[in-house]
Amino acid sequence: MALFNRFKKDIPTIADDLIVAPADGVMFDIEKVSDPVFAKKTMGDGVAFKFYGNKVDVCAPANGELTAMFPTGHAFGITMKNGVEVLVHIGIDTVEANGKGFKAHKKRGALIKAGEPIVSVNFDELSKTYDMSTMLIITNAMGQNIHFTVAGEVKKGQPVIQ
C-alpha cells in the first residue's frame, strides 16, 4: 500500500475545524486592502494575502463543500462541516477580467480538502491591471468566535486561525 501513497498528491491532512493559508505569501490585516467593501468588513471578518509567484494555485483554505464557484474563477466559497462559510476573493475588481488569467479546477458542489488546488491564477498577467490582494472572509461564522493569527509570512496549509 505504501507504493500507492507515493502517487497521491501532496495534500496534508487538515482538521475539519481549521482554516489555513491557501498559498505561500504574506498575510496582512484586511482593513489595509484598497477596496472599502473588504476593508470595512462589510462581507465579514477576514484577512488578506499577497501570494508569492507569478502563477499560483490558490488552494482550499478548509475542508468542506465548494458551495460557490464564480464562473470567472476570481472567487469561491466553501461551507465547512461545522457550517462556517468561507469566501476566497482573488484580487480587487478582478471580476472585470471575465475569467482571463484564472483557471478553475473544481465545480460547485465538489467535496474538497484543505490544500487542494481550486483555481490557478496568472498573477503576473493580472497584476498589470489589478491589485492582486486576495481576501479570505468568514461570511457566516455560525455563532463561533473565529480569531485570525498575527499577520506575517505564511506557507500553504499553515493555520491562520487561533
C-alpha positions as a Markdown table, in Angstrom:
| # | Residue | x | y | z |
|---|---|---|---|---|
| 1 | Met | 0.0 | 0.0 | 0.0 |
| 2 | Ala | 2.9 | 2.4 | 0.7 |
| 3 | Leu | 3.8 | 2.2 | -3.0 |
| 4 | Phe | 0.4 | 3.8 | -3.9 |
| 5 | Asn | 0.8 | 6.6 | -1.3 |
| 6 | Arg | 3.7 | 7.9 | -3.4 |
| 7 | Phe | 1.3 | 8.7 | -6.2 |
| 8 | Lys | -1.1 | 10.7 | -4.1 |
| 9 | Lys | -1.0 | 14.5 | -4.4 |
| 10 | Asp | 1.0 | 16.2 | -1.6 |
| 11 | Ile | -2.1 | 17.4 | 0.3 |
| 12 | Pro | -1.6 | 17.3 | 4.1 |
| 13 | Thr | -4.5 | 16.2 | 6.3 |
| 14 | Ile | -6.0 | 19.3 | 8.0 |
| 15 | Ala | -8.6 | 19.1 | 10.8 |
| 16 | Asp | -12.2 | 19.9 | 9.8 |
| 17 | Asp | -12.3 | 22.9 | 12.1 |
| 18 | Leu | -9.1 | 24.6 | 10.8 |
| 19 | Ile | -8.7 | 27.4 | 8.3 |
| 20 | Val | -5.3 | 27.5 | 6.6 |
| 21 | Ala | -3.4 | 29.7 | 4.2 |
| 22 | Pro | -4.4 | 29.0 | 0.6 |
| 23 | Ala | -0.9 | 29.6 | -0.8 |
| 24 | Asp | 2.6 | 30.8 | 0.2 |
| 25 | Gly | 2.8 | 34.5 | 0.8 |
| 26 | Val | 2.3 | 37.3 | 3.3 |
| 27 | Met | -0.9 | 37.6 | 5.4 |
| 28 | Phe | -2.0 | 41.1 | 6.4 |
| 29 | Asp | -4.9 | 42.9 | 8.0 |
| 30 | Ile | -7.9 | 43.0 | 5.7 |
| 31 | Glu | -8.5 | 46.6 | 6.8 |
| 32 | Lys | -5.5 | 47.6 | 4.8 |
| 33 | Val | -6.8 | 46.4 | 1.4 |
| 34 | Ser | -7.7 | 49.1 | -1.2 |
| 35 | Asp | -11.4 | 48.1 | -1.6 |
| 36 | Pro | -13.6 | 49.6 | 1.1 |
| 37 | Val | -16.1 | 46.7 | 0.9 |
| 38 | Phe | -13.4 | 44.3 | 2.2 |
| 39 | Ala | -11.5 | 46.8 | 4.3 |
| 40 | Lys | -14.7 | 47.8 | 6.3 |
| 41 | Lys | -15.6 | 44.1 | 6.7 |
| 42 | Thr | -18.9 | 44.5 | 5.0 |
| 43 | Met | -19.0 | 40.9 | 3.9 |
| 44 | Gly | -17.5 | 39.6 | 7.2 |
| 45 | Asp | -14.2 | 39.5 | 9.1 |
| 46 | Gly | -11.1 | 38.1 | 7.4 |
| 47 | Val | -7.6 | 38.5 | 6.4 |
| 48 | Ala | -5.8 | 39.4 | 3.2 |
| 49 | Phe | -2.8 | 37.9 | 1.4 |
| 50 | Lys | -0.1 | 38.8 | -1.1 |
| 51 | Phe | 0.9 | 35.5 | -2.7 |
| 52 | Tyr | 4.4 | 34.7 | -3.9 |
| 53 | Gly | 4.9 | 33.7 | -7.5 |
| 54 | Asn | 3.8 | 34.6 | -11.0 |
| 55 | Lys | 1.4 | 31.6 | -11.5 |
| 56 | Val | -0.2 | 30.4 | -8.3 |
| 57 | Asp | -2.5 | 27.6 | -7.4 |
| 58 | Val | -4.9 | 29.1 | -4.9 |
| 59 | Cys | -6.0 | 26.2 | -2.7 |
| 60 | Ala | -8.9 | 25.4 | -0.5 |
| 61 | Pro | -8.4 | 27.0 | 3.0 |
| 62 | Ala | -10.7 | 24.5 | 4.6 |
| 63 | Asn | -12.3 | 21.1 | 4.3 |
| 64 | Gly | -15.9 | 21.1 | 3.1 |
| 65 | Glu | -18.1 | 21.6 | 0.2 |
| 66 | Leu | -17.4 | 24.1 | -2.6 |
| 67 | Thr | -20.7 | 25.9 | -2.4 |
| 68 | Ala | -19.8 | 28.9 | -4.6 |
| 69 | Met | -17.6 | 28.9 | -7.7 |
| 70 | Phe | -17.8 | 32.1 | -9.7 |
| 71 | Pro | -17.7 | 31.4 | -13.5 |
| 72 | Thr | -14.9 | 34.0 | -13.8 |
| 73 | Gly | -12.8 | 32.0 | -11.3 |
| 74 | His | -12.0 | 35.1 | -9.3 |
| 75 | Ala | -13.8 | 33.9 | -6.1 |
| 76 | Phe | -15.1 | 30.8 | -4.5 |
| 77 | Gly | -16.8 | 29.8 | -1.3 |
| 78 | Ile | -16.6 | 26.8 | 1.0 |
| 79 | Thr | -19.0 | 25.6 | 3.6 |
| 80 | Met | -17.1 | 23.7 | 6.3 |
| 81 | Lys | -18.6 | 20.7 | 8.0 |
| 82 | Asn | -19.4 | 22.8 | 11.1 |
| 83 | Gly | -21.4 | 25.2 | 8.8 |
| 84 | Val | -18.9 | 28.0 | 8.8 |
| 85 | Glu | -18.8 | 29.7 | 5.4 |
| 86 | Val | -15.5 | 31.0 | 3.9 |
| 87 | Leu | -15.1 | 33.1 | 0.8 |
| 88 | Val | -11.8 | 33.5 | -1.0 |
| 89 | His | -11.8 | 36.5 | -3.3 |
| 90 | Ile | -8.7 | 36.7 | -5.6 |
| 91 | Gly | -7.8 | 40.3 | -6.4 |
| 92 | Ile | -9.7 | 43.6 | -6.3 |
| 93 | Asp | -12.1 | 44.2 | -9.2 |
| 94 | Thr | -10.8 | 41.0 | -11.0 |
| 95 | Val | -14.4 | 40.1 | -11.9 |
| 96 | Glu | -13.8 | 42.6 | -14.7 |
| 97 | Ala | -11.1 | 40.3 | -16.2 |
| 98 | Asn | -14.0 | 38.0 | -17.3 |
| 99 | Gly | -12.0 | 34.9 | -16.4 |
| 100 | Lys | -8.8 | 35.8 | -18.2 |
| 101 | Gly | -5.9 | 34.7 | -16.0 |
| 102 | Phe | -8.0 | 32.3 | -14.0 |
| 103 | Lys | -8.4 | 28.5 | -14.4 |
| 104 | Ala | -10.9 | 26.8 | -12.1 |
| 105 | His | -10.2 | 23.2 | -11.3 |
| 106 | Lys | -13.3 | 22.4 | -9.3 |
| 107 | Lys | -17.0 | 22.8 | -9.7 |
| 108 | Arg | -19.7 | 23.9 | -7.3 |
| 109 | Gly | -20.8 | 21.0 | -5.2 |
| 110 | Ala | -17.5 | 19.3 | -5.0 |
| 111 | Leu | -16.3 | 18.0 | -1.7 |
| 112 | Ile | -12.8 | 19.4 | -1.1 |
| 113 | Lys | -9.9 | 19.1 | 1.3 |
| 114 | Ala | -7.8 | 22.0 | 2.6 |
| 115 | Gly | -4.7 | 22.4 | 0.4 |
| 116 | Glu | -6.4 | 21.1 | -2.7 |
| 117 | Pro | -6.0 | 23.5 | -5.7 |
| 118 | Ile | -9.2 | 25.3 | -6.6 |
| 119 | Val | -8.1 | 28.0 | -9.1 |
| 120 | Ser | -4.8 | 28.5 | -10.9 |
| 121 | Val | -4.1 | 32.2 | -11.3 |
| 122 | Asn | -1.7 | 34.1 | -13.5 |
| 123 | Phe | -0.7 | 36.8 | -11.0 |
| 124 | Asp | 2.0 | 38.1 | -13.4 |
| 125 | Glu | -0.6 | 38.9 | -16.1 |
| 126 | Leu | -3.4 | 40.1 | -13.8 |
| 127 | Ser | -1.2 | 42.3 | -11.6 |
| 128 | Lys | -0.5 | 44.6 | -14.6 |
| 129 | Thr | -4.1 | 45.8 | -14.3 |
| 130 | Tyr | -5.4 | 44.7 | -10.8 |
| 131 | Asp | -4.4 | 44.9 | -7.2 |
| 132 | Met | -4.0 | 41.1 | -6.6 |
| 133 | Ser | -4.6 | 41.2 | -2.8 |
| 134 | Thr | -6.5 | 38.0 | -2.0 |
| 135 | Met | -9.1 | 38.1 | 0.7 |
| 136 | Leu | -10.2 | 35.2 | 2.9 |
| 137 | Ile | -13.5 | 36.2 | 4.5 |
| 138 | Ile | -15.7 | 34.4 | 7.1 |
| 139 | Thr | -19.1 | 35.2 | 5.6 |
| 140 | Asn | -21.0 | 33.2 | 8.2 |
| 141 | Ala | -19.3 | 32.2 | 11.5 |
| 142 | Met | -22.3 | 30.2 | 12.7 |
| 143 | Gly | -22.0 | 32.0 | 16.0 |
| 144 | Gln | -18.4 | 30.9 | 16.6 |
| 145 | Asn | -15.7 | 33.3 | 17.6 |
| 146 | Ile | -13.1 | 33.0 | 15.0 |
| 147 | His | -9.8 | 34.8 | 15.6 |
| 148 | Phe | -7.1 | 35.1 | 13.0 |
| 149 | Thr | -3.4 | 34.7 | 13.8 |
| 150 | Val | -1.0 | 37.6 | 13.7 |
| 151 | Ala | -0.1 | 38.9 | 10.2 |
| 152 | Gly | 3.2 | 37.9 | 8.6 |
| 153 | Glu | 4.7 | 35.3 | 6.3 |
| 154 | Val | 2.6 | 32.1 | 5.8 |
| 155 | Lys | 3.1 | 28.8 | 4.0 |
| 156 | Lys | 0.3 | 27.0 | 2.2 |
| 157 | Gly | -1.6 | 24.8 | 4.7 |
| 158 | Gln | -0.4 | 26.8 | 7.7 |
| 159 | Pro | -3.3 | 27.6 | 10.2 |
| 160 | Val | -4.5 | 31.2 | 10.0 |
| 161 | Ile | -6.9 | 31.0 | 13.0 |
| 162 | Gln | -6.2 | 30.6 | 16.7 |
